C-alpha cells in the first residue's frame, strides 16, 4: 500500500458544513493534498432528518419562540436550497485556487453516507464551526464517530484554518513515526509554520530534528492545554493512538479550536 503522503494527490473530499468558512477549509485541503489534488465537495442530505418531519412529534420553533408543526417538505426544500448555495460557493472557491474539482450530494443516514464515501477516497476534510453563535454545526451529526473507523486520512478543520502558528505531532511507532513526521513537516512547510512534537518522557527521542514539548500525559485535557500554549493550527494524531478512539476524539474536538488530522 502506498504511504499516505504519496496518495494524497488523487482524491480528497471536502465535507462542507454550510456554517464553516469555505476559503479556510479549501486552504486546508490544498495544504494537505497539494495543487495536483482533485477536490470533491460533499453536501450531506441526511434522509433521517428529512424523514423526521413526517412525524407528528416534529415541531418548528420560530424566531418569536413559537412552536408549530413542520410544514410538509420544509426540511427537504431547505436541504435543496443549502445544497445549491454550498455548491456554488465551493465551485467558485476551488476554481479560484486553480484546483480540479467536482461536487456531490450524499443522500442517506448522515454518518453512514460519509463513511461509505470515505472508503473510496484518499482523505476526507470535515469543516466545522462549532463555536459560532447561533449555529449548530453539522446539524448535530456526531462526525467524531468517523474517527477510528477507517484507514483513510481525516482532517477536522475547526473554525479558521489560518489561525495558529505551529503544527503539532503526537508521535507514531515504528515505521509510522517517520511517515507521520514527514506529513507534519510537509503541512508546516506549505503553511510557513513550525512543526514540533508532543512527547511523553517515556517515549524518548521520537522525532529527529523537531523541537519536543514535554507532555505529562496523553489525555485530552493535557493535549488541549499544550495546543493552546503553543498556538497550534493543526495537530497530527496517529490513527492507532488512544486519542483517535471516537469518544476520546470527540472530547478532544470539544476542548480545542485546533484543527486535527488523523493519519
C-alpha positions in Angstrom: 0.0 0.0 0.0 1.3 3.4 -0.8 2.1 5.7 2.0 -0.4 8.4 2.8 2.0 11.1 1.9 2.2 9.7 -1.6 -1.5 9.1 -2.2 -3.0 12.4 -1.4 -2.6 13.8 -5.0 -5.5 11.6 -6.1 -8.9 12.4 -4.5 -9.6 14.5 -1.4 -13.2 15.2 -0.4 -14.3 18.2 1.5 -17.5 17.6 3.5 -19.0 21.1 3.7 -20.7 22.4 6.8 -22.7 25.4 5.5 -21.8 27.3 8.6 -18.0 26.9 8.3 -15.7 29.3 6.4 -15.3 27.9 2.9 -12.0 29.5 2.0 -10.5 28.3 5.2 -11.4 24.7 4.5 -10.3 24.9 0.9 -6.9 26.2 2.0 -6.6 23.3 4.5 -7.3 20.8 1.7 -4.7 22.4 -0.5 -2.0 22.3 2.3 -2.8 18.7 3.0 -3.0 17.4 -0.6 -1.1 19.8 -2.8 -2.1 21.6 -6.0 -2.4 18.4 -8.0 -5.3 17.1 -5.9 -8.8 16.7 -7.2 -11.2 18.1 -4.6 -14.7 16.7 -4.3 -17.2 18.9 -2.5 -19.7 16.8 -0.4 -23.0 18.1 0.8 -24.8 15.6 3.2 -28.6 15.5 2.8 -29.4 13.4 5.9 -32.5 11.4 5.0 -33.2 10.5 8.6 -33.6 14.2 9.4 -35.8 14.7 6.4 -38.0 11.7 7.3 -38.4 13.1 10.9 -40.6 16.0 9.7 -43.3 13.4 8.8 -43.6 12.5 12.4 -46.4 14.1 14.4 -43.7 15.0 17.0 -41.8 17.2 14.6 -42.1 20.8 15.6 -40.6 24.1 14.3 -39.6 26.9 16.6 -39.9 30.3 15.0 -37.7 33.4 15.7 -40.5 34.6 18.0 -40.2 31.4 20.1 -43.5 30.0 18.9 -43.7 26.2 18.3 -45.7 24.8 15.4 -45.9 21.6 13.3 -43.3 21.4 10.4 -44.8 22.2 7.1 -44.7 19.3 4.7 -41.5 19.1 2.8 -39.9 22.0 4.6 -36.7 20.2 5.5 -36.3 18.8 2.0 -36.7 22.3 0.5 -34.2 23.7 3.0 -31.7 21.0 2.1 -32.1 21.8 -1.6 -31.6 25.5 -1.1 -28.5 24.9 1.0 -27.1 22.4 -1.4 -27.3 24.8 -4.3 -25.7 27.6 -2.2 -22.9 25.4 -1.0 -22.2 24.0 -4.5 -21.9 27.5 -6.0 -19.6 28.7 -3.3 -17.4 25.5 -3.4 -17.1 25.6 -7.2 -16.1 29.3 -7.2 -13.6 28.8 -4.4 -12.0 25.7 -5.9 -11.8 27.3 -9.4 -10.2 30.4 -7.8 -7.5 28.2 -6.4 -6.9 26.5 -9.7 -7.9 23.1 -8.4 -9.7 20.3 -10.3 -13.0 19.8 -8.6 -16.4 18.2 -8.6 -19.4 18.3 -6.3 -21.7 15.5 -4.9 -24.8 15.4 -2.8 -24.8 12.4 -0.4 -28.3 11.2 0.5 -28.8 8.7 3.3 -28.1 8.5 7.0 -25.5 11.2 7.5 -22.6 9.5 9.2 -23.1 6.2 7.2 -23.1 8.2 4.0 -19.8 9.9 4.8 -18.2 6.7 5.9 -19.1 4.8 2.7 -17.8 7.7 0.5 -14.6 8.0 2.6 -13.7 4.4 1.8 -13.4 5.3 -1.9 -11.1 8.3 -1.2 -7.6 9.1 -0.1 -8.7 11.7 2.5 -11.7 13.5 3.8 -11.7 17.0 5.2 -14.5 17.8 7.6 -15.2 21.5 8.1 -16.7 22.5 11.5 -17.8 25.8 13.0 -18.7 24.6 16.5 -18.1 27.8 18.3 -20.1 30.2 16.1 -23.0 31.7 18.0 -26.5 30.5 16.8 -25.1 27.8 14.6 -25.5 24.0 15.2 -22.5 22.7 13.2 -23.3 19.6 11.0 -27.0 19.7 12.1 -25.9 17.8 15.2 -24.4 14.9 13.3 -21.8 13.1 15.5 -19.0 13.4 12.9 -16.4 12.4 15.6 -17.7 8.8 15.1 -15.8 8.7 11.8 -12.6 8.5 13.9 -11.2 5.0 14.4 -13.4 3.6 11.7 -11.1 3.8 8.7 -7.5 3.7 7.5 -8.1 6.9 5.4 -6.9 10.3 6.5 -9.4 12.5 8.2 -8.8 16.2 8.7 -11.2 18.1 11.0 -10.9 21.8 10.3 -12.1 23.8 13.3 -13.0 27.4 12.8 -10.4 29.4 10.9 -7.6 27.3 9.4 -5.5 30.4 9.0 -5.2 30.9 12.8 -2.4 29.4 14.8 1.4 29.4 14.3 2.5 25.7 14.6 1.9 22.1 13.6 1.9 19.7 16.5 2.6 16.0 16.2 1.7 13.1 18.5 4.5 10.6 17.6 3.8 7.3 15.9 5.5 4.0 16.5 8.0 2.1 14.3 7.8 2.9 10.5 4.8 5.1 11.1 6.9 7.5 13.2 8.9 8.7 10.1 5.8 8.8 7.9 3.9 11.0 10.3 6.9 13.2 10.9 7.2 13.8 7.1 3.5 14.6 6.9 3.7 17.2 9.7 6.8 18.8 8.1 5.0 19.0 4.7 2.0 20.7 6.1 4.2 23.1 8.1 6.2 23.9 5.0 3.1 24.5 2.9 1.8 27.0 5.6 5.1 28.5 6.6 4.8 27.2 10.2 7.0 25.5 12.8 6.4 21.8 13.4 7.0 20.3 16.9 6.3 17.1 18.7 4.3 16.4 21.9 6.2 13.7 23.6 5.8 12.0 27.0 9.1 11.4 28.9 9.0 7.6 28.4 8.8 8.0 24.6 12.3 9.4 24.5 13.6 10.6 21.2 10.6 10.3 18.8 11.0 12.8 16.0 14.5 13.7 14.9 15.1 17.3 14.3 11.8 18.5 15.7 11.5 20.5 18.9 9.9 18.4 21.6 7.4 19.8 24.1 7.1 17.5 27.1 3.6 16.1 27.7 2.9 14.8 31.2 0.1 12.6 30.0 -1.6 11.9 26.6 -5.0 12.9 27.9 -7.5 15.2 26.1 -7.0 17.9 28.8 -3.2 17.8 28.7 -3.1 17.8 24.9 -5.6 20.6 24.6 -3.7 22.7 27.1 -0.4 22.2 25.2 -2.1 23.1 21.9 -3.4 26.4 23.4 0.0 27.2 24.9 1.8 26.6 21.6 -0.9 28.4 19.5 -1.1 25.3 17.3 -3.0 25.4 14.0 -3.2 21.7 13.4 -2.4 18.5 15.4 -1.4 15.3 13.7 -2.6 12.2 15.5 -1.7 8.6 14.6 -4.9 6.7 13.9 -3.8 4.0 16.3 -3.3 6.4 19.1 -5.7 6.2 22.1 -6.9 9.7 21.4 -8.1 8.6 18.0 -10.9 6.4 19.6 -14.3 8.1 18.9 -15.2 9.0 22.5 -11.7 10.5 23.3 -11.5 12.2 19.9 -14.9 13.8 20.3 -13.8 15.1 23.7 -10.6 16.5 22.1 -12.6 18.3 19.4 -14.7 19.9 22.1 -11.7 21.0 24.1 -9.7 22.8 21.4 -10.1 25.0 18.4 -7.0 23.5 16.8 -7.7 21.5 13.6 -6.9 17.8 13.9 -5.6 15.4 11.3 -6.0 11.7 11.9 -3.4 9.9 9.8 
